[in-house]
């Protein structure tokens, strides 16, 4: 789940296997309750939502193909009685999705994440690749078949990004 005080006490969640493109949320200002309408279809079911974050006061959710910004509907004629829901999703310029749900970390200046073709950083605009092409580094077959997991974390002590890729019998660590 993801959440942020910018939207009051609303908690967001994704990754329902029966509704892979839907973002769920609690009642705004009431994080201990929800309604059936508190769900927002961000993308089609063929594009799976992976994770989300609050960055610089904005709420983002990422699929395996792109990033979206989730904004309150208040400026768009929201009313509790209209059953439209409290949030809407907007496309962003970032069309490099997450490789896996844990393949991202939020830093002070950037969101760092792993996509299918590299490690990226995004400041809320267009993503910038900060790695070599992962297909050339690990090989196309391994990216599609042998990769078990990606994990990405931000080492605040050394201000470095650590990416660990786990294969069946191999662990590779990249430092940027």
Beta strands, then each sheet from edge to edge (+ up, - down):
strand 1: 2-4
strand 2: 10-13
strand 3: 22-25
strand 4: 39-41
strand 5: 49-55
strand 6: 58-63
strand 7: 67-72
strand 8: 87-91
strand 9: 104-106
strand 10: 111-115
strand 11: 118-122
strand 12: 128-129
strand 13: 147-155
strand 14: 160-167
strand 15: 171-175
sheet 1: 1+ 2- 3+ 4-
sheet 2: 5+ 6- 7+ 8-
sheet 3: 9+ 10- 11+ 12-
sheet 4: 13+ 14- 15+
end
